[in-house]
Amino acid sequence: MIPIVLVEGRSQTYWQEFDHAMRTMLLARGWISPEDINLYRLCATPTEAADAIDRFYRLYHSSRYVKDTLVIRLKRPIAQHDVDRLSDQFRVLIKPEGTQLSPPKMVLRGPFDVEDDHLALPRLCFPHTKHKFGMVRQLIDRINECEPV
C-alpha cells in the first residue's frame, strides 16, 4: 500500500476526468467497490500532494503479509482503545477463523519470527480477507488519525 496522488496541472482536467470515469464507468456499473475510490487522491497543487503523502506516513510505516495475516507496521504504537475501535470499524476486513468462541480482531504485537526487517516497529495485525483494499487504505487513514502512545 502506497499513497497514490494525482496532481492536476493549471487549467487541466485530466485527473478530474479520470476520477469521473472511475465513478461513472466502473463504480456505477459495479465493476469496482465504492471504497476503491479511496485508493487515490486528487490534489490541486504539489504542496497539497506532499501534504497527502506526509499524512499517509504519519504513523503508518509499511505493511506485509505473514501467511493470511496482514501486518501493518507503525512508526509508533497506538492506544488499545484505538485498536479496539479500528477492529470494530473495519471488521469486514477481518477474516473469520475456524470456530473460535470470540471473533478474530486486530492486535498490537511485535514482529513475527519470520520477519527480518523493521523489527523495532510495533505491528497492528489481523487475519485479512484479502479483499476490499480500498477499505485497507481507509484503515491506514484512520490509523494515522490516532494519537501515538
CNS distance restraints for C-alpha pairs under 8 A (distance, minus, plus):
assign (resid   1 and name CA) (resid  62 and name CA) 7.45 0.50 0.50
assign (resid   1 and name CA) (resid  63 and name CA) 7.10 0.50 0.50
assign (resid   1 and name CA) (resid 137 and name CA) 7.36 0.50 0.50
assign (resid   3 and name CA) (resid  39 and name CA) 7.64 0.50 0.50
assign (resid   3 and name CA) (resid  40 and name CA) 6.96 0.50 0.50
assign (resid   3 and name CA) (resid  52 and name CA) 7.84 0.50 0.50
assign (resid   3 and name CA) (resid  53 and name CA) 6.11 0.50 0.50
assign (resid   3 and name CA) (resid  56 and name CA) 6.54 0.50 0.50
assign (resid   4 and name CA) (resid  39 and name CA) 6.79 0.50 0.50
assign (resid   4 and name CA) (resid  40 and name CA) 4.77 0.50 0.50
assign (resid   4 and name CA) (resid  41 and name CA) 6.25 0.50 0.50
assign (resid   5 and name CA) (resid  40 and name CA) 5.76 0.50 0.50
assign (resid   5 and name CA) (resid  41 and name CA) 4.78 0.50 0.50
assign (resid   5 and name CA) (resid  42 and name CA) 5.97 0.50 0.50
assign (resid   5 and name CA) (resid  43 and name CA) 6.55 0.50 0.50
assign (resid   5 and name CA) (resid  49 and name CA) 6.01 0.50 0.50
assign (resid   5 and name CA) (resid  52 and name CA) 7.54 0.50 0.50
assign (resid   5 and name CA) (resid  53 and name CA) 7.77 0.50 0.50
assign (resid   6 and name CA) (resid  15 and name CA) 6.51 0.50 0.50
assign (resid   6 and name CA) (resid  40 and name CA) 7.18 0.50 0.50
assign (resid   6 and name CA) (resid  41 and name CA) 6.03 0.50 0.50
assign (resid   6 and name CA) (resid  42 and name CA) 4.90 0.50 0.50
assign (resid   6 and name CA) (resid  43 and name CA) 5.86 0.50 0.50
assign (resid   6 and name CA) (resid  49 and name CA) 7.63 0.50 0.50
assign (resid   7 and name CA) (resid  15 and name CA) 7.41 0.50 0.50
assign (resid   7 and name CA) (resid  42 and name CA) 6.20 0.50 0.50
assign (resid   7 and name CA) (resid  43 and name CA) 4.86 0.50 0.50
assign (resid   7 and name CA) (resid  44 and name CA) 5.82 0.50 0.50
assign (resid   7 and name CA) (resid  45 and name CA) 6.21 0.50 0.50
assign (resid   7 and name CA) (resid  46 and name CA) 6.63 0.50 0.50
assign (resid   7 and name CA) (resid  49 and name CA) 6.76 0.50 0.50
assign (resid   8 and name CA) (resid  12 and name CA) 6.09 0.50 0.50
assign (resid   8 and name CA) (resid  13 and name CA) 6.81 0.50 0.50
assign (resid   8 and name CA) (resid  14 and name CA) 7.01 0.50 0.50
assign (resid   8 and name CA) (resid  15 and name CA) 6.22 0.50 0.50
assign (resid   8 and name CA) (resid  42 and name CA) 7.61 0.50 0.50
assign (resid   8 and name CA) (resid  43 and name CA) 6.61 0.50 0.50
assign (resid   8 and name CA) (resid  44 and name CA) 5.61 0.50 0.50
assign (resid   8 and name CA) (resid  45 and name CA) 7.02 0.50 0.50
assign (resid   9 and name CA) (resid  13 and name CA) 7.92 0.50 0.50
assign (resid   9 and name CA) (resid  44 and name CA) 7.57 0.50 0.50
assign (resid   9 and name CA) (resid  45 and name CA) 7.74 0.50 0.50
assign (resid  13 and name CA) (resid  17 and name CA) 6.00 0.50 0.50
assign (resid  14 and name CA) (resid  18 and name CA) 6.20 0.50 0.50
assign (resid  15 and name CA) (resid  19 and name CA) 6.05 0.50 0.50
assign (resid  15 and name CA) (resid  42 and name CA) 7.02 0.50 0.50
assign (resid  16 and name CA) (resid  20 and name CA) 6.12 0.50 0.50
assign (resid  16 and name CA) (resid  42 and name CA) 7.61 0.50 0.50
assign (resid  17 and name CA) (resid  21 and name CA) 6.10 0.50 0.50
assign (resid  18 and name CA) (resid  22 and name CA) 6.23 0.50 0.50
assign (resid  19 and name CA) (resid  23 and name CA) 6.26 0.50 0.50
assign (resid  20 and name CA) (resid  24 and name CA) 5.98 0.50 0.50
assign (resid  21 and name CA) (resid  25 and name CA) 5.24 0.50 0.50
assign (resid  21 and name CA) (resid  26 and name CA) 7.03 0.50 0.50
assign (resid  22 and name CA) (resid  26 and name CA) 5.11 0.50 0.50
assign (resid  22 and name CA) (resid  27 and name CA) 6.13 0.50 0.50
assign (resid  22 and name CA) (resid  37 and name CA) 7.67 0.50 0.50
assign (resid  23 and name CA) (resid  27 and name CA) 4.76 0.50 0.50
assign (resid  23 and name CA) (resid  28 and name CA) 6.06 0.50 0.50
assign (resid  23 and name CA) (resid  37 and name CA) 7.83 0.50 0.50
assign (resid  24 and name CA) (resid  28 and name CA) 5.09 0.50 0.50
assign (resid  24 and name CA) (resid  29 and name CA) 7.43 0.50 0.50
assign (resid  25 and name CA) (resid  29 and name CA) 6.18 0.50 0.50
assign (resid  26 and name CA) (resid  30 and name CA) 6.24 0.50 0.50
assign (resid  26 and name CA) (resid  31 and name CA) 4.93 0.50 0.50
assign (resid  26 and name CA) (resid  32 and name CA) 5.74 0.50 0.50
assign (resid  27 and name CA) (resid  31 and name CA) 5.81 0.50 0.50
assign (resid  27 and name CA) (resid  32 and name CA) 5.11 0.50 0.50
assign (resid  27 and name CA) (resid  33 and name CA) 6.35 0.50 0.50
assign (resid  27 and name CA) (resid  34 and name CA) 6.45 0.50 0.50
assign (resid  32 and name CA) (resid  36 and name CA) 6.43 0.50 0.50
assign (resid  33 and name CA) (resid  37 and name CA) 7.80 0.50 0.50
assign (resid  33 and name CA) (resid 132 and name CA) 7.54 0.50 0.50
assign (resid  33 and name CA) (resid 134 and name CA) 7.97 0.50 0.50
assign (resid  35 and name CA) (resid  39 and name CA) 7.75 0.50 0.50
assign (resid  35 and name CA) (resid 132 and name CA) 7.14 0.50 0.50
assign (resid  35 and name CA) (resid 133 and name CA) 7.80 0.50 0.50
assign (resid  35 and name CA) (resid 134 and name CA) 4.65 0.50 0.50
assign (resid  35 and name CA) (resid 135 and name CA) 5.51 0.50 0.50
assign (resid  35 and name CA) (resid 138 and name CA) 7.95 0.50 0.50
assign (resid  36 and name CA) (resid 132 and name CA) 7.42 0.50 0.50
assign (resid  36 and name CA) (resid 133 and name CA) 6.91 0.50 0.50
assign (resid  36 and name CA) (resid 134 and name CA) 4.16 0.50 0.50
assign (resid  36 and name CA) (resid 135 and name CA) 7.25 0.50 0.50
assign (resid  37 and name CA) (resid 134 and name CA) 6.81 0.50 0.50
assign (resid  38 and name CA) (resid 134 and name CA) 5.38 0.50 0.50
assign (resid  38 and name CA) (resid 135 and name CA) 7.44 0.50 0.50
assign (resid  38 and name CA) (resid 137 and name CA) 6.54 0.50 0.50
assign (resid  38 and name CA) (resid 138 and name CA) 6.79 0.50 0.50
assign (resid  39 and name CA) (resid 133 and name CA) 7.82 0.50 0.50
assign (resid  39 and name CA) (resid 134 and name CA) 5.32 0.50 0.50
assign (resid  39 and name CA) (resid 137 and name CA) 6.26 0.50 0.50
assign (resid  43 and name CA) (resid  48 and name CA) 5.78 0.50 0.50
assign (resid  43 and name CA) (resid  49 and name CA) 5.50 0.50 0.50
assign (resid  44 and name CA) (resid  48 and name CA) 6.57 0.50 0.50
assign (resid  44 and name CA) (resid  49 and name CA) 7.68 0.50 0.50
assign (resid  45 and name CA) (resid  49 and name CA) 6.34 0.50 0.50
assign (resid  46 and name CA) (resid  50 and name CA) 6.13 0.50 0.50
assign (resid  47 and name CA) (resid  51 and name CA) 6.17 0.50 0.50
assign (resid  48 and name CA) (resid  52 and name CA) 6.23 0.50 0.50
assign (resid  49 and name CA) (resid  53 and name CA) 6.34 0.50 0.50
assign (resid  50 and name CA) (resid  54 and name CA) 6.15 0.50 0.50
assign (resid  51 and name CA) (resid  55 and name CA) 6.13 0.50 0.50
assign (resid  52 and name CA) (resid  56 and name CA) 6.22 0.50 0.50
assign (resid  53 and name CA) (resid  57 and name CA) 6.52 0.50 0.50
assign (resid  54 and name CA) (resid  58 and name CA) 6.15 0.50 0.50
assign (resid  55 and name CA) (resid 141 and name CA) 8.00 0.50 0.50
assign (resid  55 and name CA) (resid 144 and name CA) 6.94 0.50 0.50
assign (resid  56 and name CA) (resid  60 and name CA) 6.69 0.50 0.50
assign (resid  56 and name CA) (resid 140 and name CA) 7.33 0.50 0.50
assign (resid  56 and name CA) (resid 141 and name CA) 6.65 0.50 0.50
assign (resid  56 and name CA) (resid 144 and name CA) 6.84 0.50 0.50
assign (resid  57 and name CA) (resid  61 and name CA) 6.04 0.50 0.50
assign (resid  57 and name CA) (resid 144 and name CA) 7.45 0.50 0.50
assign (resid  58 and name CA) (resid  75 and name CA) 7.85 0.50 0.50
assign (resid  58 and name CA) (resid 144 and name CA) 5.61 0.50 0.50
assign (resid  59 and name CA) (resid  74 and name CA) 5.45 0.50 0.50
assign (resid  59 and name CA) (resid  75 and name CA) 5.08 0.50 0.50
assign (resid  59 and name CA) (resid  76 and name CA) 6.26 0.50 0.50
assign (resid  59 and name CA) (resid 143 and name CA) 6.94 0.50 0.50
assign (resid  59 and name CA) (resid 144 and name CA) 5.18 0.50 0.50
assign (resid  59 and name CA) (resid 148 and name CA) 7.69 0.50 0.50
assign (resid  60 and name CA) (resid  72 and name CA) 7.35 0.50 0.50
assign (resid  60 and name CA) (resid  73 and name CA) 6.39 0.50 0.50
assign (resid  60 and name CA) (resid  74 and name CA) 4.76 0.50 0.50
assign (resid  60 and name CA) (resid  75 and name CA) 6.12 0.50 0.50
assign (resid  60 and name CA) (resid 140 and name CA) 6.70 0.50 0.50
assign (resid  60 and name CA) (resid 143 and name CA) 7.18 0.50 0.50
assign (resid  60 and name CA) (resid 144 and name CA) 6.48 0.50 0.50
assign (resid  61 and name CA) (resid  72 and name CA) 7.57 0.50 0.50
assign (resid  61 and name CA) (resid  73 and name CA) 5.36 0.50 0.50
assign (resid  61 and name CA) (resid  74 and name CA) 5.09 0.50 0.50
assign (resid  61 and name CA) (resid  75 and name CA) 5.66 0.50 0.50
assign (resid  62 and name CA) (resid  72 and name CA) 6.08 0.50 0.50
assign (resid  62 and name CA) (resid  73 and name CA) 5.21 0.50 0.50
assign (resid  62 and name CA) (resid  74 and name CA) 7.20 0.50 0.50
assign (resid  63 and name CA) (resid  70 and name CA) 7.13 0.50 0.50
assign (resid  63 and name CA) (resid  71 and name CA) 5.44 0.50 0.50
assign (resid  63 and name CA) (resid  72 and name CA) 4.38 0.50 0.50
assign (resid  63 and name CA) (resid  73 and name CA) 5.64 0.50 0.50
assign (resid  64 and name CA) (resid  70 and name CA) 6.07 0.50 0.50
assign (resid  64 and name CA) (resid  71 and name CA) 5.31 0.50 0.50
assign (resid  64 and name CA) (resid  72 and name CA) 6.74 0.50 0.50
assign (resid  65 and name CA) (resid  69 and name CA) 5.49 0.50 0.50
assign (resid  65 and name CA) (resid  70 and name CA) 4.73 0.50 0.50
assign (resid  65 and name CA) (resid  71 and name CA) 5.70 0.50 0.50
assign (resid  66 and name CA) (resid  70 and name CA) 6.64 0.50 0.50
assign (resid  66 and name CA) (resid  71 and name CA) 6.97 0.50 0.50
assign (resid  66 and name CA) (resid 112 and name CA) 7.85 0.50 0.50
assign (resid  66 and name CA) (resid 114 and name CA) 7.85 0.50 0.50
assign (resid  68 and name CA) (resid 127 and name CA) 5.51 0.50 0.50
assign (resid  68 and name CA) (resid 128 and name CA) 6.02 0.50 0.50
assign (resid  68 and name CA) (resid 129 and name CA) 7.86 0.50 0.50
assign (resid  68 and name CA) (resid 130 and name CA) 7.99 0.50 0.50
assign (resid  69 and name CA) (resid 125 and name CA) 6.44 0.50 0.50
assign (resid  69 and name CA) (resid 126 and name CA) 5.33 0.50 0.50
assign (resid  69 and name CA) (resid 127 and name CA) 4.18 0.50 0.50
assign (resid  69 and name CA) (resid 128 and name CA) 5.69 0.50 0.50
assign (resid  70 and name CA) (resid 125 and name CA) 5.59 0.50 0.50
assign (resid  70 and name CA) (resid 126 and name CA) 5.60 0.50 0.50
assign (resid  70 and name CA) (resid 127 and name CA) 6.08 0.50 0.50
assign (resid  70 and name CA) (resid 128 and name CA) 5.67 0.50 0.50
assign (resid  71 and name CA) (resid 123 and name CA) 6.14 0.50 0.50
assign (resid  71 and name CA) (resid 124 and name CA) 6.01 0.50 0.50
assign (resid  71 and name CA) (resid 125 and name CA) 4.67 0.50 0.50
assign (resid  71 and name CA) (resid 126 and name CA) 7.02 0.50 0.50
assign (resid  72 and name CA) (resid 123 and name CA) 5.42 0.50 0.50
assign (resid  72 and name CA) (resid 124 and name CA) 5.08 0.50 0.50
assign (resid  72 and name CA) (resid 125 and name CA) 6.15 0.50 0.50
assign (resid  73 and name CA) (resid 121 and name CA) 6.13 0.50 0.50
assign (resid  73 and name CA) (resid 122 and name CA) 5.95 0.50 0.50
assign (resid  73 and name CA) (resid 123 and name CA) 4.54 0.50 0.50
assign (resid  73 and name CA) (resid 124 and name CA) 6.49 0.50 0.50
assign (resid  74 and name CA) (resid 121 and name CA) 6.00 0.50 0.50
assign (resid  74 and name CA) (resid 122 and name CA) 5.54 0.50 0.50
assign (resid  74 and name CA) (resid 123 and name CA) 5.86 0.50 0.50
assign (resid  74 and name CA) (resid 124 and name CA) 7.33 0.50 0.50
assign (resid  75 and name CA) (resid 121 and name CA) 6.05 0.50 0.50
assign (resid  75 and name CA) (resid 122 and name CA) 7.12 0.50 0.50
assign (resid  76 and name CA) (resid 121 and name CA) 7.01 0.50 0.50
assign (resid  76 and name CA) (resid 122 and name CA) 6.53 0.50 0.50
assign (resid  76 and name CA) (resid 148 and name CA) 5.84 0.50 0.50
assign (resid  76 and name CA) (resid 149 and name CA) 7.14 0.50 0.50
assign (resid  77 and name CA) (resid 108 and name CA) 7.78 0.50 0.50
assign (resid  77 and name CA) (resid 122 and name CA) 5.79 0.50 0.50
assign (resid  77 and name CA) (resid 123 and name CA) 7.74 0.50 0.50
assign (resid  77 and name CA) (resid 148 and name CA) 5.62 0.50 0.50
assign (resid  77 and name CA) (resid 149 and name CA) 5.82 0.50 0.50
assign (resid  78 and name CA) (resid  82 and name CA) 6.59 0.50 0.50
assign (resid  78 and name CA) (resid  83 and name CA) 7.12 0.50 0.50
assign (resid  78 and name CA) (resid 146 and name CA) 6.63 0.50 0.50
assign (resid  78 and name CA) (resid 147 and name CA) 6.44 0.50 0.50
assign (resid  78 and name CA) (resid 148 and name CA) 4.66 0.50 0.50
assign (resid  78 and name CA) (resid 149 and name CA) 5.40 0.50 0.50
assign (resid  79 and name CA) (resid  83 and name CA) 6.53 0.50 0.50
assign (resid  79 and name CA) (resid 147 and name CA) 7.62 0.50 0.50
assign (resid  79 and name CA) (resid 148 and name CA) 6.88 0.50 0.50
assign (resid  79 and name CA) (resid 149 and name CA) 5.98 0.50 0.50
assign (resid  80 and name CA) (resid  84 and name CA) 6.17 0.50 0.50
assign (resid  81 and name CA) (resid  85 and name CA) 6.11 0.50 0.50
assign (resid  82 and name CA) (resid  86 and name CA) 6.02 0.50 0.50
assign (resid  82 and name CA) (resid 146 and name CA) 6.93 0.50 0.50
assign (resid  83 and name CA) (resid  87 and name CA) 6.01 0.50 0.50
assign (resid  83 and name CA) (resid 106 and name CA) 6.51 0.50 0.50
assign (resid  83 and name CA) (resid 107 and name CA) 6.85 0.50 0.50
assign (resid  83 and name CA) (resid 108 and name CA) 7.52 0.50 0.50
assign (resid  83 and name CA) (resid 124 and name CA) 7.95 0.50 0.50
assign (resid  84 and name CA) (resid  88 and name CA) 6.28 0.50 0.50
assign (resid  84 and name CA) (resid 105 and name CA) 7.95 0.50 0.50
assign (resid  84 and name CA) (resid 106 and name CA) 7.27 0.50 0.50
assign (resid  85 and name CA) (resid  89 and name CA) 6.02 0.50 0.50
assign (resid  86 and name CA) (resid  90 and name CA) 5.81 0.50 0.50
assign (resid  86 and name CA) (resid  91 and name CA) 7.96 0.50 0.50
assign (resid  86 and name CA) (resid 106 and name CA) 7.70 0.50 0.50
assign (resid  86 and name CA) (resid 139 and name CA) 7.45 0.50 0.50
assign (resid  86 and name CA) (resid 142 and name CA) 7.65 0.50 0.50
assign (resid  86 and name CA) (resid 143 and name CA) 7.87 0.50 0.50
assign (resid  87 and name CA) (resid  91 and name CA) 5.58 0.50 0.50
assign (resid  87 and name CA) (resid 105 and name CA) 5.64 0.50 0.50
assign (resid  87 and name CA) (resid 106 and name CA) 5.30 0.50 0.50
assign (resid  90 and name CA) (resid  94 and name CA) 7.34 0.50 0.50
assign (resid  90 and name CA) (resid 135 and name CA) 7.84 0.50 0.50
assign (resid  90 and name CA) (resid 139 and name CA) 7.12 0.50 0.50
assign (resid  91 and name CA) (resid 105 and name CA) 7.54 0.50 0.50
assign (resid  93 and name CA) (resid 128 and name CA) 5.72 0.50 0.50
assign (resid  93 and name CA) (resid 129 and name CA) 5.60 0.50 0.50
assign (resid  93 and name CA) (resid 130 and name CA) 7.61 0.50 0.50
assign (resid  93 and name CA) (resid 131 and name CA) 7.31 0.50 0.50
assign (resid  93 and name CA) (resid 132 and name CA) 7.05 0.50 0.50
assign (resid  93 and name CA) (resid 135 and name CA) 7.75 0.50 0.50
assign (resid  93 and name CA) (resid 136 and name CA) 7.58 0.50 0.50
assign (resid  94 and name CA) (resid 104 and name CA) 6.90 0.50 0.50
assign (resid  94 and name CA) (resid 105 and name CA) 6.77 0.50 0.50
assign (resid  94 and name CA) (resid 106 and name CA) 7.88 0.50 0.50
assign (resid  94 and name CA) (resid 126 and name CA) 6.32 0.50 0.50
assign (resid  94 and name CA) (resid 127 and name CA) 5.56 0.50 0.50
assign (resid  94 and name CA) (resid 128 and name CA) 4.93 0.50 0.50
assign (resid  94 and name CA) (resid 129 and name CA) 5.84 0.50 0.50
assign (resid  95 and name CA) (resid 104 and name CA) 7.36 0.50 0.50
assign (resid  95 and name CA) (resid 126 and name CA) 7.94 0.50 0.50
assign (resid  95 and name CA) (resid 127 and name CA) 5.24 0.50 0.50
assign (resid  95 and name CA) (resid 128 and name CA) 5.08 0.50 0.50
assign (resid  95 and name CA) (resid 129 and name CA) 4.65 0.50 0.50
assign (resid  96 and name CA) (resid 103 and name CA) 6.72 0.50 0.50
assign (resid  96 and name CA) (resid 104 and name CA) 6.25 0.50 0.50
assign (resid  96 and name CA) (resid 127 and name CA) 7.71 0.50 0.50
assign (resid  97 and name CA) (resid 103 and name CA) 7.65 0.50 0.50
assign (resid  97 and name CA) (resid 104 and name CA) 6.83 0.50 0.50
assign (resid 104 and name CA) (resid 126 and name CA) 7.42 0.50 0.50
assign (resid 104 and name CA) (resid 127 and name CA) 7.45 0.50 0.50
assign (resid 105 and name CA) (resid 126 and name CA) 6.15 0.50 0.50
assign (resid 105 and name CA) (resid 127 and name CA) 7.98 0.50 0.50
assign (resid 106 and name CA) (resid 124 and name CA) 6.44 0.50 0.50
assign (resid 106 and name CA) (resid 125 and name CA) 5.45 0.50 0.50
assign (resid 106 and name CA) (resid 126 and name CA) 4.76 0.50 0.50
assign (resid 107 and name CA) (resid 123 and name CA) 7.96 0.50 0.50
assign (resid 107 and name CA) (resid 124 and name CA) 5.57 0.50 0.50
assign (resid 107 and name CA) (resid 125 and name CA) 5.38 0.50 0.50
assign (resid 107 and name CA) (resid 126 and name CA) 6.60 0.50 0.50
assign (resid 108 and name CA) (resid 122 and name CA) 6.81 0.50 0.50
assign (resid 108 and name CA) (resid 123 and name CA) 5.45 0.50 0.50
assign (resid 108 and name CA) (resid 124 and name CA) 4.62 0.50 0.50
assign (resid 108 and name CA) (resid 125 and name CA) 6.37 0.50 0.50
assign (resid 109 and name CA) (resid 122 and name CA) 6.04 0.50 0.50
assign (resid 109 and name CA) (resid 123 and name CA) 5.28 0.50 0.50
assign (resid 109 and name CA) (resid 124 and name CA) 6.58 0.50 0.50
assign (resid 109 and name CA) (resid 125 and name CA) 7.34 0.50 0.50
assign (resid 110 and name CA) (resid 119 and name CA) 7.46 0.50 0.50
assign (resid 110 and name CA) (resid 120 and name CA) 7.65 0.50 0.50
assign (resid 110 and name CA) (resid 121 and name CA) 7.15 0.50 0.50
assign (resid 110 and name CA) (resid 122 and name CA) 5.35 0.50 0.50
assign (resid 110 and name CA) (resid 123 and name CA) 5.83 0.50 0.50
assign (resid 111 and name CA) (resid 115 and name CA) 6.22 0.50 0.50
assign (resid 111 and name CA) (resid 119 and name CA) 5.78 0.50 0.50
assign (resid 111 and name CA) (resid 120 and name CA) 7.84 0.50 0.50
assign (resid 111 and name CA) (resid 121 and name CA) 7.70 0.50 0.50
assign (resid 111 and name CA) (resid 122 and name CA) 7.35 0.50 0.50
assign (resid 111 and name CA) (resid 123 and name CA) 6.89 0.50 0.50
assign (resid 115 and name CA) (resid 119 and name CA) 7.35 0.50 0.50
assign (resid 132 and name CA) (resid 136 and name CA) 6.70 0.50 0.50
assign (resid 133 and name CA) (resid 137 and name CA) 6.40 0.50 0.50
assign (resid 134 and name CA) (resid 138 and name CA) 6.51 0.50 0.50
assign (resid 135 and name CA) (resid 139 and name CA) 6.16 0.50 0.50
assign (resid 136 and name CA) (resid 140 and name CA) 6.35 0.50 0.50
assign (resid 137 and name CA) (resid 141 and name CA) 6.45 0.50 0.50
assign (resid 138 and name CA) (resid 142 and name CA) 6.30 0.50 0.50
assign (resid 139 and name CA) (resid 143 and name CA) 6.12 0.50 0.50
assign (resid 140 and name CA) (resid 144 and name CA) 6.19 0.50 0.50
assign (resid 141 and name CA) (resid 145 and name CA) 6.49 0.50 0.50
assign (resid 142 and name CA) (resid 146 and name CA) 6.75 0.50 0.50
